[in-house]
Amino acid sequence: MKQHSGALGRLATLRQLAQRFAFLALAMASFGLMLLGKADTVLVERMRVAVSDAVVPILDVMSRPAGTIADVVGAVRELATLRAENVRLREENANLMHWQTLARQLDNENRALKNQLNYLPDPDPSFITTRVVGDTGGAFVHSMLVNSGSRDGIRKGQAVIAGEFLVGRVAEVGQRSARVLLITDINSHIPVLLENSRAKAILTGDNTDRPRLSYLSSGTNAAPGDRVVSSGHGGAFPPGLPIGVISSVQDGIVRVEPFVHRYQLEYVTVVDYGLPGILPSDPVPEGRER
């Protein structure tokens, strides 16, 4: 028993000595490494590179599960997004197929009715695409200049469109240029229809960005969002040209938001629908064909 107790005492003493000198040993080791680094930087760099080479494969193996999990999570999220997008596209495709079927039916009915009525279709319009070179718009006038004129076949009263939307008519024509009166100008008065109710009105410009509807029947249920198209009356424009939508109805004043604003116009199309128009054409000099 006494020998066993003595051995335990010596072990405890050694442990205490090790704890006391551990900090000193670590400090001396650090100091020695610093001296070694100052004395031989090449050796320290080689040791650092060797340690990095040994550790990097381990870190790579450890990081792969995390990267794999991140990829899996990203793939799951992308799959959920694709499924939602697929559902939306299927619904949109079904709606488009429905409208395509209706359009074909209406086209067939229209053709049949025209054949029964011996209907003569309108001649194909001719058109010229030209560039806007000047905007003379201001507080008192809304018009613009284009770089095509009578030598290109442009004449007064022709419709001016952007895409499929009506933006104005030709008001003045020179040899190489023409002035287009926009639908927002105070001098612009266009016979129109509300596409849904077929109510007639006059689209009157007042030098603002939103012209108003005049002479609209008081019993007409005009609401924001209703489409406004040309009526074809007066021989100015063909029927059905899109112009805009009703933006507001306040105190009996109906305002229309045009589909195209003048600051968006860079190129326009001047279309000759073969209509007499509302403006007399300039006389053609003898010996010159229009």
Residue frames relative to the residue before (quaternion, step in Angstrom):
aa qw qx qy qz dx dy dz
M 1.0000 0.0000 0.0000 0.0000 0.00 0.00 0.00
K 0.6587 0.5101 -0.3148 0.4549 3.58 0.95 -0.89
Q 0.6475 0.5128 -0.3298 0.4572 3.63 0.99 -0.80
H 0.6449 0.5235 -0.3161 0.4585 3.59 1.02 -0.85
S 0.6538 0.5061 -0.3087 0.4703 3.57 0.98 -0.82
G 0.6427 0.5264 -0.3256 0.4515 3.57 1.02 -0.74
A 0.6415 0.5221 -0.3201 0.4621 3.58 1.02 -0.80
L 0.6498 0.5084 -0.3175 0.4674 3.58 0.95 -0.80
G 0.6429 0.5256 -0.3260 0.4517 3.55 1.03 -0.73
R 0.6569 0.5020 -0.3192 0.4632 3.57 0.99 -0.82
L 0.6355 0.5241 -0.3338 0.4583 3.61 1.01 -0.75
A 0.6455 0.5147 -0.3217 0.4636 3.57 0.97 -0.79
T 0.6439 0.5200 -0.3215 0.4600 3.56 1.04 -0.78
L 0.6550 0.5098 -0.3097 0.4639 3.58 0.97 -0.86
R 0.6366 0.5297 -0.3264 0.4556 3.59 1.03 -0.78
Q 0.6503 0.5124 -0.3175 0.4624 3.55 0.98 -0.80
L 0.6498 0.5153 -0.3162 0.4607 3.55 1.01 -0.85
A 0.6462 0.5223 -0.3196 0.4555 3.60 1.01 -0.84
Q 0.6545 0.5091 -0.3148 0.4618 3.59 0.98 -0.81
R 0.6558 0.5240 -0.3145 0.4433 3.56 1.02 -0.81
F 0.7765 0.3597 -0.1810 0.4847 3.57 0.93 -0.92
A 0.4374 0.7081 -0.4637 0.3036 3.64 1.24 -0.01
F 0.6720 0.4915 -0.3055 0.4620 3.59 0.86 -0.91
L 0.6389 0.5247 -0.3182 0.4639 3.54 1.03 -0.84
A 0.6548 0.5157 -0.3130 0.4553 3.57 0.98 -0.84
L 0.6603 0.5024 -0.3097 0.4644 3.59 0.98 -0.83
A 0.6368 0.5225 -0.3243 0.4651 3.56 1.03 -0.79
M 0.6589 0.4997 -0.3075 0.4707 3.57 0.97 -0.87
A 0.6439 0.5210 -0.3272 0.4549 3.59 1.01 -0.79
S 0.6454 0.5130 -0.3169 0.4689 3.57 1.00 -0.83
F 0.6503 0.5124 -0.3137 0.4649 3.55 0.97 -0.86
G 0.6440 0.5259 -0.3155 0.4573 3.55 1.03 -0.81
L 0.6500 0.5051 -0.3172 0.4709 3.60 1.02 -0.80
M 0.6245 0.5304 -0.3383 0.4628 3.56 1.04 -0.71
L 0.6582 0.4987 -0.3055 0.4740 3.57 0.96 -0.87
L 0.6418 0.5205 -0.3221 0.4620 3.54 1.03 -0.82
G 0.6528 0.5184 -0.3131 0.4550 3.57 1.00 -0.83
K 0.6648 0.4833 -0.3083 0.4790 3.58 1.04 -0.72
A 0.6901 0.4945 -0.2823 0.4466 3.53 1.02 -0.84
D 0.8106 0.0512 0.0206 0.5830 3.60 0.92 -0.90
T 0.1457 -0.8287 0.5365 0.0646 3.59 0.10 1.27
V 0.5997 0.5711 -0.3647 0.4257 3.55 1.10 -0.63
L 0.6544 0.5132 -0.3125 0.4591 3.58 0.97 -0.83
V 0.6559 0.5036 -0.3144 0.4663 3.58 0.97 -0.85
E 0.6480 0.5158 -0.3257 0.4560 3.57 0.97 -0.81
R 0.6423 0.5150 -0.3270 0.4641 3.56 1.02 -0.79
M 0.6434 0.5147 -0.3248 0.4644 3.57 1.01 -0.80
R 0.6543 0.5126 -0.3157 0.4576 3.58 0.97 -0.83
V 0.6496 0.5048 -0.3152 0.4731 3.56 1.00 -0.83
A 0.6450 0.5218 -0.3263 0.4531 3.58 0.99 -0.83
V 0.6511 0.4998 -0.3191 0.4738 3.57 0.96 -0.82
S 0.6472 0.5160 -0.3261 0.4567 3.61 0.96 -0.83
D 0.6530 0.5142 -0.3189 0.4555 3.57 0.98 -0.87
A 0.6763 0.4921 -0.2967 0.4610 3.55 1.06 -0.72
V 0.7140 0.4682 -0.2592 0.4515 3.57 1.04 -0.78
V 0.6064 0.6115 -0.3620 0.3569 3.60 0.99 -0.82
P 0.6555 0.4930 -0.3529 0.4504 3.68 0.82 -0.75
I 0.6332 0.5252 -0.3356 0.4589 3.56 1.04 -0.74
L 0.6653 0.4942 -0.3019 0.4711 3.55 0.93 -0.89
D 0.6243 0.5442 -0.3384 0.4468 3.58 1.06 -0.76
V 0.6602 0.4953 -0.3059 0.4746 3.56 0.96 -0.88
M 0.6756 0.4955 -0.2993 0.4566 3.57 0.98 -0.82
S 0.6902 0.4885 -0.2891 0.4488 3.60 1.06 -0.69
R 0.5493 0.6482 -0.3964 0.3479 3.58 1.14 -0.48
P 0.6458 0.4990 -0.3580 0.4536 3.64 0.83 -0.69
A 0.6502 0.5073 -0.3282 0.4605 3.60 0.97 -0.80
G 0.6617 0.4972 -0.3047 0.4713 3.57 0.98 -0.85
T 0.6376 0.5251 -0.3237 0.4615 3.56 1.01 -0.80
I 0.6464 0.5125 -0.3176 0.4676 3.57 0.97 -0.85
A 0.6487 0.5113 -0.3207 0.4636 3.58 0.97 -0.84
D 0.6467 0.5116 -0.3219 0.4652 3.59 0.99 -0.80
V 0.6475 0.5199 -0.3167 0.4584 3.57 0.99 -0.84
V 0.6520 0.5079 -0.3124 0.4684 3.56 0.95 -0.89
G 0.6537 0.5069 -0.3110 0.4680 3.59 0.99 -0.85
A 0.6495 0.5138 -0.3192 0.4607 3.57 1.00 -0.80
V 0.6385 0.5209 -0.3292 0.4612 3.59 1.02 -0.78
R 0.6585 0.4980 -0.3144 0.4686 3.57 0.94 -0.86
E 0.6567 0.5050 -0.3147 0.4633 3.57 0.96 -0.85
L 0.6334 0.5280 -0.3310 0.4587 3.57 1.03 -0.76
A 0.6425 0.5110 -0.3243 0.4700 3.59 0.99 -0.80
T 0.6496 0.5090 -0.3154 0.4685 3.59 1.00 -0.82
L 0.6575 0.5095 -0.3087 0.4614 3.57 0.97 -0.86
R 0.6345 0.5236 -0.3378 0.4573 3.58 1.01 -0.74
A 0.6568 0.4973 -0.3135 0.4722 3.58 0.95 -0.87
E 0.6558 0.5037 -0.3068 0.4713 3.57 0.99 -0.84
N 0.6313 0.5352 -0.3271 0.4562 3.57 1.05 -0.76
V 0.6409 0.5148 -0.3210 0.4703 3.57 1.00 -0.83
R 0.6597 0.5093 -0.3087 0.4584 3.58 0.94 -0.91
L 0.6736 0.4931 -0.2989 0.4623 3.58 0.94 -0.87
R 0.6162 0.5357 -0.3508 0.4584 3.59 1.07 -0.68
E 0.6616 0.4970 -0.3065 0.4704 3.57 0.96 -0.87
E 0.6586 0.5015 -0.3091 0.4683 3.56 0.98 -0.86
N 0.6416 0.5180 -0.3232 0.4643 3.58 1.01 -0.79
A 0.6405 0.5177 -0.3295 0.4616 3.58 1.01 -0.80
N 0.6489 0.5075 -0.3201 0.4679 3.59 0.99 -0.80
L 0.6600 0.5043 -0.3114 0.4617 3.57 0.97 -0.85
M 0.6357 0.5146 -0.3326 0.4696 3.59 1.00 -0.74
H 0.6244 0.5356 -0.3365 0.4583 3.58 1.07 -0.77
W 0.6952 0.4575 -0.2803 0.4784 3.59 0.87 -0.94
Q 0.6057 0.5438 -0.3608 0.4552 3.58 1.08 -0.61
T 0.6436 0.5168 -0.3202 0.4648 3.57 0.99 -0.82
L 0.6581 0.4995 -0.3085 0.4714 3.58 0.95 -0.89
A 0.6471 0.5242 -0.3238 0.4491 3.57 0.97 -0.83
R 0.6506 0.5038 -0.3193 0.4700 3.58 0.98 -0.78
Q 0.6441 0.5168 -0.3261 0.4602 3.58 0.97 -0.81
L 0.6720 0.4871 -0.2968 0.4723 3.56 0.93 -0.91
D 0.6341 0.5253 -0.3346 0.4583 3.57 1.01 -0.73
N 0.6558 0.4991 -0.3137 0.4717 3.58 0.96 -0.83
E 0.6501 0.5043 -0.3194 0.4702 3.59 0.98 -0.84
N 0.6445 0.5277 -0.3200 0.4514 3.56 0.98 -0.83
R 0.6535 0.5067 -0.3148 0.4659 3.56 0.96 -0.85
A 0.6582 0.5152 -0.3136 0.4507 3.57 0.95 -0.88
L 0.6695 0.4933 -0.3040 0.4648 3.58 0.93 -0.89
K 0.6420 0.5158 -0.3333 0.4590 3.59 0.98 -0.75
N 0.6401 0.5152 -0.3307 0.4642 3.58 1.03 -0.73
Q 0.6601 0.5059 -0.3141 0.4580 3.59 0.99 -0.79
L 0.7263 0.4233 -0.2410 0.4851 3.57 1.04 -0.77
N 0.3619 -0.7294 0.4903 0.3107 3.57 1.31 -0.09
Y 0.1580 0.8406 -0.4959 0.1501 3.52 1.06 0.91
L 0.2615 -0.7477 0.5921 0.1485 3.54 -0.99 0.92
P 0.3374 -0.7666 0.5018 0.2162 3.62 -0.45 1.10
D 0.5875 -0.5643 0.4452 0.3718 3.54 -1.25 0.48
P 0.5378 -0.6128 0.4528 0.3608 3.59 -1.06 0.61
D 0.5789 -0.5801 0.4377 0.3699 3.53 -1.16 0.58
P 0.4116 -0.7251 0.4881 0.2580 3.59 -0.79 0.95
S 0.3154 -0.6889 0.6100 0.2321 3.51 -1.30 0.43
F 0.0721 -0.8184 0.5702 0.0004 3.55 -1.07 0.64
I 0.1757 -0.7426 0.6385 0.0999 3.50 -1.36 0.44
T 0.2240 -0.7555 0.6009 0.1344 3.57 -0.85 0.94
T 0.0089 0.8180 -0.5691 0.0827 3.53 -0.71 1.11
R 0.4757 -0.6891 0.4835 0.2550 3.53 -1.25 0.47
V 0.4244 -0.6716 0.5462 0.2655 3.55 -1.09 0.75
V 0.1184 -0.8259 0.5506 0.0256 3.57 -0.66 1.14
G 0.8127 0.0650 -0.0383 0.5777 3.59 1.20 -0.19
D 0.1898 -0.7550 0.6192 0.1024 3.53 -1.06 0.85
T 0.1347 -0.8169 0.5590 0.0462 3.57 -0.41 1.24
G 0.3303 0.7709 -0.4825 0.2527 3.53 1.26 0.42
G 0.1309 0.7714 -0.6139 0.1047 3.53 -1.17 0.67
A 0.7723 -0.3319 0.2466 0.4823 3.53 -1.20 -0.50
F 0.7886 0.3316 -0.1517 0.4952 3.60 1.11 -0.63
V 0.7914 0.1677 -0.1033 0.5787 3.61 1.20 -0.12
H 0.1113 -0.7599 0.6374 0.0621 3.55 -1.13 0.78
S 0.3622 0.6974 -0.5422 0.2975 3.57 -0.18 1.29
M 0.1596 -0.7744 0.6046 0.0963 3.53 -1.32 0.19
L 0.3987 -0.7059 0.5418 0.2219 3.51 -1.30 0.46
V 0.1356 -0.7669 0.6223 0.0784 3.57 -1.09 0.77
N 0.4791 -0.7087 0.4537 0.2498 3.56 -1.15 0.64
S 0.5911 0.4845 -0.4163 0.4925 3.58 0.93 0.94
G 0.0744 -0.8218 0.5648 0.0069 3.55 -1.08 0.75
S 0.8255 -0.2416 0.1671 0.4820 3.53 -1.24 -0.51
R 0.6123 0.5518 -0.3638 0.4339 3.60 1.07 -0.60
D 0.6877 0.4468 -0.2706 0.5042 3.59 1.25 -0.38
G 0.6265 -0.5712 0.3269 0.4176 3.59 1.28 0.08
I 0.4859 0.6555 -0.4453 0.3687 3.59 1.22 0.19
R 0.0137 0.7887 -0.6143 0.0184 3.56 -1.06 0.81
K 0.6890 -0.4924 0.3377 0.4107 3.54 -1.28 0.35
G 0.7936 0.3480 -0.2494 0.4322 3.53 -1.20 0.67
Q 0.5163 0.6434 -0.4336 0.3626 3.60 1.18 -0.23
A 0.5111 -0.6546 0.4719 0.2960 3.52 -1.13 0.73
V 0.1752 -0.7563 0.6230 0.0958 3.53 -1.16 0.71
I 0.0237 -0.8161 0.5759 -0.0428 3.55 -0.66 1.13
A 0.1965 -0.7174 0.6491 0.1593 3.52 -1.35 0.31
G 0.7728 0.0323 -0.0809 0.6287 3.55 -0.31 1.25
E 0.7222 -0.3414 0.2841 0.5303 3.56 -0.45 -1.23
F 0.5888 0.6081 -0.3383 0.4111 3.58 1.32 0.00
L 0.4423 -0.6886 0.5159 0.2530 3.56 -1.00 0.91
V 0.0859 -0.8099 0.5797 0.0268 3.58 -0.88 0.99
G 0.7969 -0.2114 0.1347 0.5496 3.62 1.16 -0.27
R 0.3740 -0.6895 0.5629 0.2604 3.53 -1.30 -0.44
V 0.5604 -0.5927 0.4594 0.3517 3.53 -1.25 0.46
A 0.1688 -0.8125 0.5550 0.0578 3.58 -0.76 1.11
E 0.7937 0.0564 -0.0199 0.6054 3.59 1.04 -0.71
V 0.1286 -0.8003 0.5847 0.0340 3.56 -1.05 0.80
G 0.0939 -0.7553 0.6461 0.0566 3.53 -1.01 0.91
Q 0.7274 -0.4030 0.3027 0.4656 3.54 -1.27 -0.17
R 0.8253 0.1858 -0.0550 0.5304 3.58 0.88 -0.96
S 0.7724 0.2562 -0.1516 0.5610 3.59 1.23 -0.01
A 0.1066 -0.7706 0.6241 0.0726 3.52 -1.32 0.27
R 0.3086 -0.7285 0.5797 0.1951 3.54 -1.19 0.61
V 0.2208 -0.7795 0.5801 0.0846 3.53 -0.85 1.08
L 0.2584 -0.7441 0.5993 0.1429 3.56 -0.82 1.05
L 0.3146 -0.7818 0.5120 0.1663 3.58 -0.53 1.16
I 0.6252 -0.5694 0.3856 0.3689 3.57 -1.21 0.50
T 0.6498 0.5167 -0.3219 0.4552 3.60 1.22 -0.28
D 0.5029 0.6614 -0.4260 0.3580 3.60 1.25 -0.17
I 0.5923 -0.6116 0.4000 0.3392 3.56 -1.13 0.71
N 0.6803 0.4757 -0.2833 0.4802 3.60 1.21 -0.42
S 0.5648 0.6049 -0.3810 0.4122 3.58 1.28 0.04
H 0.0680 0.7658 -0.6338 0.0843 3.57 -0.87 1.06
I 0.0090 0.8314 -0.5496 0.0812 3.58 -0.37 1.27
P 0.3875 -0.6958 0.5473 0.2572 3.62 -0.84 0.91
V 0.0056 0.8183 -0.5708 0.0674 3.56 -0.73 1.10
L 0.2606 -0.7179 0.6206 0.1777 3.51 -1.45 0.12
L 0.3836 -0.6212 0.6110 0.3059 3.53 -1.28 0.42
E 0.4820 -0.7368 0.3837 0.2786 3.55 -0.46 1.23
N 0.7168 0.4515 -0.2737 0.4554 3.61 0.91 -0.81
S 0.7794 0.3438 -0.1834 0.4906 3.59 0.72 -1.04
R 0.3205 -0.7629 0.4858 0.2816 3.61 1.27 -0.41
A 0.3398 0.7331 -0.5128 0.2900 3.60 1.15 0.54
K 0.3680 -0.7495 0.5162 0.1905 3.55 -0.97 0.91
A 0.0870 0.7740 -0.6232 0.0708 3.54 -1.18 0.61
I 0.3761 -0.6665 0.5821 0.2748 3.52 -1.40 -0.03
L 0.2902 -0.7358 0.5873 0.1717 3.56 -0.79 1.04
T 0.0677 -0.8290 0.5542 -0.0324 3.54 -0.44 1.28
G 0.3151 -0.7497 0.5523 0.1833 3.55 -0.75 1.02
D 0.0668 -0.7970 0.5990 0.0402 3.56 -1.15 0.59
N 0.5894 -0.6142 0.3376 0.4016 3.57 1.19 0.69
T 0.5537 0.5069 -0.4484 0.4853 3.54 1.05 0.82
D 0.6388 -0.5444 0.3784 0.3904 3.56 -1.26 0.20
R 0.7484 0.3034 -0.1832 0.5606 3.60 1.26 -0.28
P 0.2224 -0.7846 0.5641 0.1295 3.63 -0.19 1.22
R 0.3921 -0.7255 0.5225 0.2163 3.56 -1.26 0.38
L 0.4472 -0.6577 0.5381 0.2792 3.52 -1.33 0.38
S 0.1195 -0.7877 0.6031 0.0387 3.56 -0.78 1.09
Y 0.8274 0.2255 -0.1839 0.4804 3.53 -1.31 0.51
L 0.3500 0.7072 -0.5261 0.3171 3.55 1.04 0.79
S 0.5254 -0.6578 0.4366 0.3172 3.57 -0.81 1.00
S 0.5287 -0.6623 0.4382 0.2997 3.56 -0.96 0.93
G 0.6782 0.4933 -0.3010 0.4541 3.59 1.13 -0.48
T 0.4897 0.6670 -0.4280 0.3634 3.57 1.28 -0.01
N 0.3030 -0.7494 0.5645 0.1671 3.55 -0.87 0.97
A 0.0294 0.8125 -0.5769 0.0789 3.55 0.28 1.31
A 0.0140 -0.8058 0.5901 -0.0476 3.57 -0.84 1.02
P 0.6095 -0.5469 0.4126 0.3990 3.59 -1.13 0.54
G 0.7323 0.3788 -0.3150 0.4701 3.53 -0.97 0.96
D 0.5308 0.6158 -0.4206 0.4027 3.61 1.22 -0.28
R 0.4041 -0.7196 0.5162 0.2289 3.57 -0.92 0.93
V 0.2060 -0.7555 0.6145 0.0955 3.52 -1.14 0.82
V 0.0118 -0.7960 0.6038 -0.0407 3.59 -0.82 1.06
S 0.6014 -0.5496 0.4267 0.3927 3.55 -1.26 0.34
S 0.4155 -0.7347 0.4874 0.2236 3.56 -1.04 0.80
G 0.4370 -0.6990 0.4610 0.3285 3.58 1.14 -0.55
H 0.5126 0.6469 -0.4246 0.3722 3.60 1.24 -0.02
G 0.7750 0.3607 -0.2614 0.4482 3.55 -1.19 0.56
G 0.4632 -0.7112 0.4331 0.3034 3.59 1.22 0.00
A 0.4489 0.7025 -0.4512 0.3185 3.57 1.21 0.39
F 0.8019 -0.0137 0.0702 0.5932 3.55 0.77 -1.09
P 0.5431 -0.5856 0.4670 0.3794 3.59 -1.18 0.38
P 0.5673 -0.6045 0.4186 0.3709 3.61 -1.12 0.43
G 0.7889 0.3975 -0.2623 0.3884 3.51 -1.28 0.52
L 0.4495 0.6673 -0.4887 0.3373 3.62 1.17 0.16
P 0.3998 -0.7223 0.4992 0.2632 3.65 -0.64 1.00
I 0.1551 -0.8002 0.5765 0.0577 3.56 -0.97 0.92
G 0.7375 -0.3323 0.2539 0.5304 3.59 0.81 -0.96
V 0.4317 -0.6525 0.5425 0.3058 3.53 -1.30 -0.37
I 0.5630 -0.5792 0.4609 0.3677 3.55 -1.20 0.54
S 0.2231 -0.8035 0.5428 0.0995 3.56 -0.76 1.06
S 0.8093 -0.0491 0.0567 0.5826 3.60 1.04 -0.66
V 0.1104 -0.7427 0.6563 0.0744 3.52 -1.30 0.57
Q 0.1999 0.7878 -0.5459 0.2034 3.57 -0.24 1.31
D 0.8562 -0.0213 -0.0243 0.5156 3.54 -0.89 1.06
G 0.7157 -0.4680 0.2462 0.4563 3.55 0.99 0.86
I 0.6098 0.5237 -0.3571 0.4757 3.59 1.28 0.06
V 0.1531 -0.7935 0.5871 0.0467 3.56 -0.67 1.15
R 0.1396 -0.8011 0.5805 0.0422 3.55 -0.65 1.16
V 0.2364 -0.7707 0.5828 0.1029 3.56 -1.13 0.79
E 0.2684 -0.7344 0.6053 0.1494 3.55 -0.97 0.94
P 0.3329 -0.7580 0.5165 0.2187 3.65 -0.41 1.13
F 0.5583 -0.6015 0.4580 0.3416 3.54 -1.19 0.58
V 0.7821 0.1625 -0.0752 0.5968 3.58 1.12 -0.69
H 0.2237 -0.7626 0.5947 0.1214 3.56 -0.96 0.94
R 0.6544 -0.5682 0.3341 0.3705 3.54 -1.17 0.63
Y 0.6545 0.5189 -0.3351 0.4361 3.61 1.01 -0.65
Q 0.6295 0.5216 -0.3371 0.4668 3.60 1.28 -0.11
L 0.5937 0.6203 -0.3473 0.3769 3.58 1.25 -0.28
E 0.0099 -0.7717 0.6356 -0.0212 3.53 -0.88 1.06
Y 0.7684 0.0627 -0.0230 0.6365 3.54 1.06 -0.85
V 0.0636 -0.7821 0.6195 0.0218 3.57 -1.04 0.80
T 0.3336 -0.7205 0.5730 0.2030 3.52 -1.31 0.34
V 0.2105 -0.7535 0.6140 0.1050 3.55 -0.81 1.07
V 0.1113 -0.8328 0.5421 -0.0099 3.54 -0.52 1.26
D 0.1958 -0.7452 0.6287 0.1053 3.55 -1.02 0.90
Y 0.1402 -0.8210 0.5517 0.0435 3.56 -0.33 1.29
G 0.5252 -0.6499 0.4084 0.3674 3.59 1.27 0.08
L 0.4742 0.6642 -0.4433 0.3707 3.59 1.19 0.45
P 0.5856 -0.6003 0.4015 0.3682 3.61 -1.11 0.56
G 0.3472 -0.7702 0.4776 0.2409 3.58 1.14 -0.53
I 0.5010 -0.6587 0.4843 0.2839 3.52 -1.35 0.12
L 0.6985 0.3876 -0.2639 0.5405 3.57 1.28 -0.07
P 0.4481 -0.6792 0.4971 0.3013 3.61 -0.89 0.82
S 0.4402 -0.6826 0.5171 0.2702 3.53 -1.04 0.78
D 0.5678 -0.5734 0.4603 0.3701 3.53 -1.22 0.49
P 0.5357 -0.6179 0.4504 0.3582 3.60 -1.00 0.67
V 0.4008 -0.7110 0.5316 0.2262 3.51 -1.07 0.80
P 0.4363 -0.6975 0.4945 0.2805 3.63 -0.69 0.99
E 0.5913 -0.5815 0.4190 0.3696 3.53 -1.14 0.63
G 0.7965 0.2939 -0.2284 0.4765 3.50 -1.07 0.79
R 0.7015 0.3931 -0.2760 0.5265 3.59 1.27 0.04
E 0.2788 -0.7551 0.5731 0.1539 3.53 -0.84 0.97
R 0.4736 -0.6694 0.4961 0.2854 3.54 -1.11 0.71
